[in-house]
Amino acid sequence: MLYYFFEWLQRYDIPGSGMWSYTSFRSLIAIILAMLISVGWGDKFINFMRSRQISETQRDASIDPFGVAKKGVPSMGGVIIIFAILIPCLLLCKLSNVYVILMLFTTVWLGVLGFVDDYIKIFKRNKEGLRGWYKIVGQLVLGLIVGLTLYKSPQVVIRENIEVRNGDHIEVVHAAKEIKATQTTIPFVKSNNLDYADITPFSGKTGRMVGWILFVVVTVFVVMAVSNGANLNDGMDGMCSGNSAIIGLTLGIFAYVSSHIQMAGYLNIMYIPGSEELVVFVSAYIGALIGFLWYNAYPAQVFMGDTGSLTIGGIIGVYAILIHKELLLVLLCGMFLVENVSVIMQRFYYKAGKRRGVKQRIFKSTPIHDHFRKSMEQVEAGCKVLITGPKRLQHEAKITVRFWIVTIILAALTIITLKIR
């Protein structure tokens, strides 16, 4: 809204109004405003929840190995994050931009889905929350909406990067014509664009249509995988917030260079017109998460709940799809992937032993971050654990910071992959 107001003022040559047309300026304002909203309103939200003794039932009895009780800590803190994202974006973004519309829709859609889950857990005192299938259907519908919108919207176009040999040198130029395409960026490959239509056994219009169907399927899978990975990662104070902020910063860099034709040429990636507005969105996203850490850092004064974790995970997945970098999430969201895989491995291994009448586990506990803060004495009696180390109990805050460090390394490697081919 402010963007359009200052755009109107610029017509009358009002001094300073031209600054609001710059993505960099609006992005910096967005990150500051989001932090201020998150920190300023967060305190009031926490006091409101405490005054009504609203906390998550399954955490009420939780005490960490070093004696800090988690009883009575309010949940549903994702509401803070969502409002701290939405307000700056509504004020500073071009609301006619299809990418911004999709990101705002994603934030609200998954925010409502997570809120319903938390509401059932907290107010209905049902620790199971919303049934898993309802969450999956909600994520499935979101993926379909995003995929089909990208297929139908005339705003969603790219200019393909093309390598041209000039004597002994290879120059990267971008096609003059904007096209709708199902291309994505793949790491470690010289010609780093993969078109989903090219990996189908069909050609012509049929192959193109099948390519779009495959693209929609990938969109659904990415949204579900990253959203659930973030949800599992939200098990320690500040862990999911910190990891997601680092991932968001990396994706913001990709969005910025993808919207700048010279930088896109230097990195040999496709040029995506209009994606600069995603930089403003992700700035608000990062600011909201950093502000939330003011209260969510160890020892947490508030938990984000599914309202937050489902939302921020879904935002990462959809954002990567919009800038055609979804395949890079395997590396960038490595911690989320490990959390997901650890739970799946543990479940299959445990069930395999159960069929033979044997209690067995791979890890002391899952998701994997719980393995590091649990001692063998806390494991079910008579259960054989495949991986018992480390022997020394790790403090929750140390585990969180170490996970952040690993995510920073993965983020750096993700950016480097664009030059290592």
N, C-alpha and C positions, 0 to 999 in steps of 0.2 A: 504493500500500500504506500509506504513512504517512497518507494522507488518511483511509482507513478506520479506521486505528488511533486517530487523534485524534477522529474522529467517534464512536468507541466511548467514548473518554475523556470526551467532552462530555456524554454521558448521566449521568455521575457528577459533573458540574459541576467538573471539574478545571480550575484557572485556566490560561488561555492556549490551551486546546484549541480554543476557538471561532475563533481566528484562521485555522485551517486550512480553514475553510469559505469564506473569502473568496478569490475568484479573483485579486484584485490581490496578496494576500500570497503565494499559491502561485506566481504568475507571477514575482515578484521572486526567490523562493527558487530557482525553476527556472533562471532566467537565470544566477544566481550559481553554482549547483551545476554547470550545464553548462560554464561557463567554467573552473571549477576542475578538472573532470574532463578537459576538452580540453587545458588547459595542463599539468596534473600528469601525466596518463597519456601525453600526446603525446610528451614527452621520452623516456620509456621505450620507446615504440613506435619512435621514430626510431633510438634506439641499437640496438634489437633488429634492425631492418632493415639498419642499417649494418654491424653485426657479421657479418651473413651476406651482405654485399655484394649486397643485393637492390635493384636500381634498374631503371627502365624503359629498354629497349634503344634506342628511338628518340630518347630525350633524352640518351643518353650522350655523343653527339658534339656536342651543342648548346652553342654559346657565343653569348651575346648580343653585340650590336654594340659594347658597351663593355668587353668582355673578361672577363666573369664566366662561368666554366665551369659548366655544369649537370651535368657528369659525376658519376655516383655518388650523386646526390640520390635518396633512397628515394621510392617512390611508394606507392599504396594508402592514402594518408593519410585517405581517406574513412572508413576503419574508425574512426578517432579521432572523427570527426564523428558517425557513427552511434551509437556507444556513449554519447557525450556527450548525445545526444538521448534515447535509449531509457531510460537509467537514471533521470534526473529525472522523465520522464513516467510510468514505472512506479511511482515513489515518490509522485508528487504529483497525478496526474490521477485523475479518476473513471473507472475502467477499464470500467465498464458503459456508458459513453457511446458511442454508435455512431460519432460523429465521431472520437473518440480512437482507437477500434478501427481505423477505416479509415486514419487517419494512421500508426499504428504498423505496420499491415500494409503500407502503401505504403513506409515506410522500410525495412522488412526485405526486402520483395520486390525493390525496385530495388537495394538494397544487395547482395543476393546476385547479381543480374544483373550489376551493375558489377564485383563481386568476381571472378566467373568470367572476365569480359573481361580484367581486370588480371592474373589468374592466368596466363592463356594468354600474355599479352604478356611477363610478367616471368619466370615459371618455365619456360614452354615456349619462350621466346625467339622467339615469333611476333609480329612487330610489328603484324600485322593484327588480332590479338585475336579476340574472339568475332565470328562472322559477323553482318553488319548485319541480316540477316533475322531472326536469333534475338533480337536486341535489340528489333526492331519487334514481333515476336510477343509477347515478354515485356511490352512496354508496352501492346500491344493487349489482352492478357488482363487486365492491371491495370485498364485503363480500363473493360472490361466488368464486372469484379467490382465496382468502385466504383459505376458507373452502375446496375447491377442491385440492389445493396444499397440505394442511395438510393431505388430504385423500390419495393422490398419492405419495408424497415424501417418499423415504425409510429412510431419515434422521429423520423423525418425529416419534419418538418412546418414550416409557416411561418404567420404571420398577416400577411395582405396589408395594405399601407399604402393608405389611401383618403383622397383629398382631399375635404373637406366645406366648402362655402361657409357662412360665418357672417357675414352682413351684408357689409361691405366686405372682410372678411378670409377667407383660406382656411386652415382648420385640417387637420392631418393626424391621422387616427385609424387604429387598427389593428382589423381585423375581430375580432370576439369569438371566432369559431370558427377553430380550427387546421385547416389543410388540407394535403394533399399536393399539390404543384404543381411544374410544370416551368418556373417563372418564373425570370428572371434580371434583374439590374440593367443598364440601358444608360445611357451618359452623354449629356449635352446634350439630354435629352428631358424634357418637363414631366411626363408620366405615365411614369415611368422603369422600369416593369416590362414585360418582354417575355416572353410565354408561348409556348414552343415549339409548343404545341398550336394556337395561333392562326395560325401561319404555314404550317400544312399545309392542303391543299385539302379536308380531311375535317372532319366535325363529330360531336358526340355522343361515344359511347364509342369509336368508331373513331378520331376525331380525337384524343381523349385518349391512346389507345394509341400512335398514330403520333407524338404529341408526346413521349412517353417514349422511343420508339425514337430519335427525333432527338436527344433529350437525351443518351442513351447514346453516340450517334455523336459528339456534340460533346465529351463527356467523354473519349473515346478520343483524339480529335484534339488536345485541349488537353494531355493528359498527354504525348503523343508530341512535340508541338511544343515545349513548354517544357522537357521533359527533354533533348531534343536541342540546344535553344538553349543551355542551361546547359553541356552537354558541349562545345559549340564555344567558349563563352566562357571555358572553363578552358584558356587558352593562355598566360597571363602570371601571374607570382607575385602572389597575393592578389586577382586581378581577380574571379573567379567568387565567391569567399568574400564579398568586400565587397559586390558587387552583390546577391547573394542575401540577405544580412543586411538590406540596405535594403528590398528587396522584401518580405521576411518581416515587418519592422516595420510596413510599410504594410498588409499583409493582416491583421496582428494588430489594428491599429486598427479595420479594417472588422469583424472578428469581434467585437470588444468592443462597438462601437456597435450591431451587429446583434443582440446578446444582451441589450441594455438597451432596454426598450420606450420610455422617454422620449427617449433619444438617437436611436433609430431613427425616432421621430416627428419630431424636430427636423430630421434629415437627409432625411426623407421616403424611407426605405428600408424594406424588409420586416423584420419581427421574426422572428428564428430562435431558438426556444427550444432551450437546450442548447448553443448555439455558444460559450458563455463558456469551456467547457473547451478549446476550440481556442486560446484566449489562452495558457493554461498550456503547451500543446504548442509554440506558435510561440515562446514565451519561451525554452524549452529549445533550440529550433532556432537562434535568434539567438545565444544564449550559446555554443553549440557552434561556430558559425561565427566569432564574435569570438575565442574561445579558440584556434581553429585558425589564425587570422591571426598569432598569436604566433610560429608557426613557418613559416607559408606566405607572410608578407610578404617583399618583396624584400630580400636574395636568399634565396630559399626554402630551407628545410632539409628540406622534405618536399612532395611533390605529392599532391593529393587523388586523382588518377586517376579512372577511370570509376566506381569504387566510391563516390566522393563526388559527382562532377558529375551523374551520372544520377539519384542519389538526391535531391539537393537540388532539382534541376529538377523531378522528379516530385512532390516534396512541394509545391512552389509551385503546380503545376497542379491537383493534387487538392484542396489547401486552398482555392483560389479557387472550385472547383466546389462544395465543401461550403457555402460562404457565399454562393453564387449571385452571384459577382462575376467569372466567367470572361471576360466580354467586356471588362472593364477591363484584362485582361492585355495586350491589344494596345498600350496606352499604358504601363502599369506595367513590363512586360518588354520595353520598346522596344529595349534593347541586345541582348537575346537574339534578338529578331526581326530586327534588322539583321545580326547574325552569321549567322543562318540564310539570309536573303535574299542576302547577299553571296556565300555559298558556291554557292547555286543559280544566281545570275546568272553568276558566274565559270565554272561548269561548262558552262552552255548556250552562253555566248559562245565559250569555248575550243573546244568541240566543233563549233560552227558554222564557225569558222575552219579547223579541222582537215579538215573535209569539202572545203574549197576549197584545201587545201594551204598554209594561212597560220597561222603561230603568233601567236595574239593573246590578250590578257587585258584585263579591265576594270581590275582592281587589280593591284598588284605582287605581292600574295599575299593569300590568304584563309584563315581568317575575317578580317574587316575589321581587327581589331586588329593583325594581322601586317603589313598594308599600311603602317602608320605607322612600323614599325621596320625596314623593308627598303629598301635603296637600289636604284637601277636597275642597279647593277653586279652585284647578286645575282640579278637576273632572268635566266631562260634566254636564252642568246645568240640573237639574231635574232627575239625575241618582241616584238611591238608591244603596248605598254601604253596603254590609253585614258586612265587617270588616273595621272599620274606624281607629282603633288604629295602631301604637302609635300616640298620639296627637302631640307629639313634633317631629319636623322635624329633620331627621338624616343627618349628613354630609356624603357625598359620601365616603370619606376616612375612616370614622369610620365604615360604613357598609361593606366596602371591607375587612378591618382587622377582623371584627367580622365573616365574612364568612370564612376567612382563618382559624380562630380559630376553628370554627365548623368543617371544613375539617380536621384539625389536630386531633381533638377528634375522628372523624369518622375513620381516618387512624389508630389511635392507637387501636380502638375497632376492626377494621378489622384484625389486626395482632393478637390481643388477642383471637379472635374467634377460632384460630387454636389450642389453649390450653384449651378453655372452651367447653367441650363436655359432 
